[in-house]
């Protein structure tokens, strides 16, 4: 397995590429170019973490599953601290085996909650809106649960790096030994063009190279599904028909 570079090592590589003098530390270093490296690392990786594909999917390394149990009489539920965005079509009730309907728009939600005629649905409804305290987002369900049931969602995390032990996840650089969840060379390419731009240097070739490589890797992240023009074979039956003797008849 290839040894991963920490953020300090990535910054040193970039410094060498752009012709900047070497740095002996990154986080906490008062030198302007070192401080700029930290700011640009955070900015670039945060932007990469916000990339989305089909069904609002993000990078595989940032995709998490969150399971929780409803409480009778409680409509609002807190997201994990690292919640960034919901992956479409992943909200399910594992007790009723039904996919939840949503996220509802404000108009749809008020039609259900405030309309003269009560709207009913076999599947539960949900909406992402401000929490009761008004300090962030929450997951709201309708109808209000009358019993405890298991719900599950998949979401994209905003924590794109870990500490050196790879046990603590963070959304900002905190130590020289931090490790990003993205490929080291991709982070280097991103930091290179950003640093050159911040110093008023030509950066167009580096930006083009980075965007091409980033988009290529994101497109292949998690694998590429085969798209068939004809009918899709039933699951598990591909390649199960013999070349001869089908149906017990010899050819």
C-alpha positions in Angstrom: 0.0 0.0 0.0 1.4 3.4 -1.0 2.2 5.6 2.0 0.0 8.7 2.2 1.4 12.2 2.4 0.2 14.5 5.3 -0.7 18.1 4.6 2.7 19.4 5.6 4.4 17.1 3.1 1.9 18.2 0.4 2.6 21.8 1.1 6.4 21.2 0.9 6.0 19.6 -2.5 3.9 22.5 -3.8 6.5 25.0 -2.4 9.2 23.2 -4.4 7.2 23.2 -7.6 6.4 26.9 -7.4 9.9 27.9 -6.5 9.2 29.0 -3.0 11.7 28.5 -0.2 11.2 25.4 1.9 9.0 25.6 5.0 9.8 23.8 8.3 6.2 23.7 9.5 2.7 24.5 8.3 0.0 24.9 11.0 1.0 27.8 13.3 3.8 29.0 11.1 3.6 32.9 11.1 5.3 33.2 7.7 2.7 34.6 5.2 3.2 31.9 2.5 2.8 29.1 5.1 -0.4 30.7 6.4 -1.6 31.1 2.8 -1.0 27.4 2.2 -3.3 26.5 5.2 -6.1 28.8 4.0 -5.9 27.5 0.4 -5.8 23.9 1.5 -9.0 24.4 3.5 -10.6 26.3 0.6 -9.7 23.8 -2.1 -10.6 20.6 -0.3 -13.9 22.1 1.0 -14.7 22.9 -2.6 -13.8 19.4 -3.8 -16.0 18.0 -1.0 -19.0 19.8 -2.4 -18.8 18.1 -5.8 -22.0 16.2 -6.6 -23.0 13.7 -9.3 -26.2 11.9 -10.2 -28.8 11.7 -7.3 -26.7 14.2 -5.4 -24.0 11.7 -4.8 -20.6 12.9 -3.5 -17.2 11.3 -3.2 -17.3 7.7 -1.9 -14.9 8.5 0.9 -17.3 11.2 2.1 -20.5 9.2 1.9 -21.9 8.0 5.2 -24.9 6.0 6.5 -26.9 7.3 9.4 -29.5 5.1 11.1 -31.7 6.4 13.9 -34.9 5.4 15.8 -38.0 7.6 15.8 -39.5 8.6 19.1 -43.3 8.6 19.6 -44.6 12.1 19.4 -41.4 13.6 18.1 -41.3 15.0 14.6 -37.8 16.5 14.4 -34.4 14.7 14.5 -30.9 16.0 14.5 -28.4 15.2 11.7 -24.9 14.0 12.5 -22.4 16.9 13.2 -20.6 16.3 9.9 -23.8 16.3 7.8 -23.5 18.3 4.6 -26.1 17.1 2.1 -28.5 14.2 1.7 -28.0 11.6 -1.0 -31.3 11.4 -3.0 -33.4 8.3 -2.7 -31.7 6.9 0.4 -34.3 7.6 3.1 -35.9 4.3 4.2 -38.1 3.0 7.0 -36.5 -0.4 7.8 -39.5 -1.5 9.8 -42.1 -1.0 7.1 -39.6 -1.6 4.2 -40.8 1.6 2.5 -38.8 4.5 1.0 -39.7 7.8 2.5 -41.2 10.6 0.3 -39.2 13.7 0.1 -37.5 16.0 0.7 -40.8 17.9 0.5 -40.8 21.5 -0.6 -42.2 24.2 1.8 -45.3 24.3 -0.3 -45.9 20.5 -0.1 -45.1 20.5 3.6 -47.7 23.3 4.4 -50.3 21.6 2.2 -49.9 18.5 4.4 -49.7 20.3 7.7 -52.1 23.2 7.1 -54.6 22.0 4.5 -58.3 21.6 5.3 -58.2 18.0 4.0 -55.5 15.9 5.7 -53.1 14.4 3.2 -52.3 10.7 3.8 -49.5 8.6 2.4 -48.6 5.0 2.7 -44.9 6.0 2.8 -43.7 8.5 5.4 -43.0 12.1 4.3 -39.9 14.1 5.3 -38.5 17.5 5.0 -35.1 19.1 5.7 -35.7 22.4 7.5 -34.4 24.5 10.4 -34.2 22.8 13.8 -36.4 23.9 16.7 -33.5 25.9 18.3 -32.9 27.7 15.0 -29.2 26.8 15.0 -29.0 24.4 12.1 -30.8 21.8 9.9 -33.0 19.0 11.1 -34.8 16.0 9.6 -38.6 16.3 10.0 -41.0 13.5 9.5 -44.8 13.3 8.8 -47.0 11.9 10.1 -45.5 12.4 13.6 -44.4 8.9 14.7 -46.7 7.0 17.0 -44.1 4.3 17.7 -40.4 3.7 17.6 -39.2 2.7 14.1 -35.8 2.5 12.4 -35.0 5.0 9.7 -31.8 5.2 7.7 -30.3 7.8 5.3 -27.1 8.3 3.4 -25.5 11.7 3.4 -22.3 13.5 2.3 -19.9 14.4 5.1 -18.2 17.8 5.3 -15.2 16.2 7.1 -12.5 15.6 4.4 -9.4 14.8 6.5 -8.3 12.9 9.5 -5.7 13.1 12.2 -2.5 11.0 11.9 -4.1 8.0 13.6 -7.0 8.2 11.1 -9.6 8.0 14.0 -10.6 11.7 14.3 -12.3 13.2 11.3 -12.2 17.0 10.6 -13.3 19.6 8.2 -10.3 21.9 8.6 -6.6 21.5 8.8 -5.5 21.3 12.5 -2.1 19.8 12.5 0.8 19.2 10.1 0.3 15.5 10.3 -3.4 15.6 9.2 -4.2 13.3 6.2 -6.8 14.3 3.5 -9.3 11.7 2.3 -8.6 12.8 -1.3 -5.7 11.5 -3.4 -2.5 13.3 -2.4 -1.6 14.2 -6.0 -5.0 15.7 -6.6 -4.7 17.9 -3.5 -1.2 18.9 -4.7 -2.5 20.0 -8.1 -5.3 22.0 -6.5 -3.0 23.7 -4.0 -0.5 24.5 -6.8 -2.8 26.5 -9.0 -4.5 28.2 -6.0 -1.1 29.3 -4.5 0.2 30.6 -7.9 -3.1 32.5 -8.3 -2.7 34.0 -4.8 0.8 35.3 -5.8 -0.3 36.8 -9.1 1.5 34.1 -11.1 0.3 32.4 -14.3 -1.9 29.4 -13.2 -4.1 28.6 -16.2 -2.3 25.4 -17.2 -2.2 24.0 -13.7 -5.9 24.8 -13.2 -6.8 23.1 -16.4 -4.8 20.0 -15.5 -6.3 19.8 -12.0 -9.9 20.2 -13.3 -9.4 17.5 -15.9 -8.0 15.1 -13.4 -10.5 15.9 -10.7 -13.5 15.4 -13.0 -12.1 12.2 -14.4 -11.6 10.7 -10.9 -15.0 11.9 -9.7 -16.7 10.3 -12.7 -15.0 6.9 -12.0 -15.4 7.2 -8.2 -17.3 4.1 -7.0 -17.2 2.4 -10.4 -19.1 2.9 -13.6 -22.3 1.0 -14.3 -22.8 -0.9 -17.6 -25.7 0.7 -19.6 -27.4 -1.9 -21.8 -29.4 -1.0 -24.9 -31.5 -4.2 -24.8 -33.3 -5.9 -22.0 -31.3 -6.3 -18.7 -30.9 -9.9 -17.8 -32.6 -11.0 -14.5 -30.2 -10.8 -11.6 -28.1 -13.8 -11.2 -29.0 -15.3 -14.6 -26.3 -13.8 -16.7 -24.3 -16.4 -18.5 -26.3 -19.3 -17.1 -27.6 -20.7 -20.4 -25.3 -23.4 -21.9 -24.0 -23.3 -25.5 -25.7 -26.7 -26.2 -28.1 -29.1 -24.6 -30.5 -26.4 -23.5 -33.7 -28.0 -22.2 -32.2 -31.4 -22.4 -32.1 -31.4 -26.2 -28.8 -32.3 -27.8 -27.8 -30.2 -30.8 
